[in-house]
Amino acid sequence: MVSLGPGDIELVTIKALKALKSSDAICIPTKSKDNSFKKSLTHKIVTALMREHNFTKPIIPVYTPMHFKKEDWQYQVDVIYSGFEKYDTLSFVTLGDGAVYSTVYYLLDIIKVQNPTLYCNSEVIAGVTSFSQASAKIKKPLCIGDSRFEIVPLLDREVPITTIYMRPKIGMDTDKIIEKGDIYTFENMNYKGENITPYKKSKVDKYMTLFIDFFI
Ligand SMILES: C[S@@+](CC[C@H](N)C(=O)[O-])C[C@H]1O[C@@H](n2cnc3c(N)ncnc32)[C@H](O)[C@@H]1O
């Protein structure tokens, strides 16, 4: 599951590029029923990347109607399964970062149940979000000092919330963090001593700690 960033090929991560280059084929979502890529932004990014970095890969169109229906996600998963009948490694691409309102997790949830081995062998590659890019474009921070920022889907109802807790003090007691969902502690991610625990650690040991209370 490869995050492509917000549309600028220079904001595709090296890891994403390597994944695309080492995949046997690339699954690209399209909203067009005829499997054409006339309206597909992901297709534009992938083809621009192939041109810029001199590689080509077979492309598998994945019809993605955005109706938020289980059968549509199942169809997309089935396209991925049939891709694996022919190829050993596949990339499925998504805009921005896969963690933010992306189809990726609807598909992975299905794959987790139907094909646990494929799920275990899968990887999600993080990307630059649209709002990180928006902030950079106008040189305004999303949060600084004592501020915080929220992502609010424009819907007419209450929605479940994911909360990210950052900038703790070493030695701090985490009692004040009231768990509402599924909380994890991430310490020294990608650095020496990386530690990810599927619960809230009671004390903060490292400055590079963040807690994410994932919505349920
Ligand atoms: C389905 S969400 C995907 C978000 C994406 N995964 C991300 O990390 O930004 C699509 C929404 O993201 C925002 N968005 C994504 N790309 C954008 C862009 N290039 N310009 C403005 N808004 C964008 C819009 O609010 C759009 O409705």
The ligand as a MOL file (V3000), in Angstrom:
LIG
                    3D

  0  0  0     0  0            999 V3000
M  V30 BEGIN CTAB
M  V30 COUNTS 27 29 0 0 0
M  V30 BEGIN ATOM
M  V30 1 C -10.1300 10.9330 0.5230 0
M  V30 2 S -9.2580 12.2830 1.2420 0 CHG=1
M  V30 3 C -7.6230 11.7340 1.0350 0
M  V30 4 C -6.6410 12.4850 1.8950 0
M  V30 5 C -5.2140 12.0360 1.6370 0
M  V30 6 N -5.0140 10.6390 1.9750 0
M  V30 7 C -4.2230 12.8810 2.3930 0
M  V30 8 O -3.3190 12.3230 3.0440 0
M  V30 9 O -4.3070 14.1070 2.3030 0 CHG=-1
M  V30 10 C -9.4620 13.5040 0.0240 0
M  V30 11 C -9.5590 14.8970 0.6120 0
M  V30 12 O -8.2380 15.3440 0.9160 0
M  V30 13 C -8.1070 16.7260 0.5850 0
M  V30 14 N -7.0900 16.8370 -0.4730 0
M  V30 15 C -6.3350 15.8240 -0.9350 0
M  V30 16 N -5.4810 16.2590 -1.8660 0
M  V30 17 C -5.6910 17.5820 -1.9970 0
M  V30 18 C -5.1290 18.5960 -2.8130 0
M  V30 19 N -4.1680 18.2940 -3.6790 0
M  V30 20 N -5.5900 19.8460 -2.6800 0
M  V30 21 C -6.5620 20.1440 -1.7970 0
M  V30 22 N -7.1430 19.2240 -0.9880 0
M  V30 23 C -6.7220 17.9730 -1.1010 0
M  V30 24 C -9.4840 17.1900 0.1490 0
M  V30 25 O -10.1530 17.6870 1.2910 0
M  V30 26 C -10.1150 15.9200 -0.3310 0
M  V30 27 O -11.5280 16.0000 -0.2390 0
M  V30 END ATOM
M  V30 BEGIN BOND
M  V30 1 1 1 2
M  V30 2 1 2 3
M  V30 3 1 2 10
M  V30 4 1 3 4
M  V30 5 1 4 5
M  V30 6 1 5 6
M  V30 7 1 5 7
M  V30 8 2 7 8
M  V30 9 1 7 9
M  V30 10 1 10 11
M  V30 11 1 11 12
M  V30 12 1 11 26
M  V30 13 1 12 13
M  V30 14 1 13 14
M  V30 15 1 13 24
M  V30 16 1 14 15
M  V30 17 1 14 23
M  V30 18 2 15 16
M  V30 19 1 16 17
M  V30 20 1 17 18
M  V30 21 2 17 23
M  V30 22 1 18 19
M  V30 23 2 18 20
M  V30 24 1 20 21
M  V30 25 2 21 22
M  V30 26 1 22 23
M  V30 27 1 24 25
M  V30 28 1 24 26
M  V30 29 1 26 27
M  V30 END BOND
M  V30 END CTAB
M  END
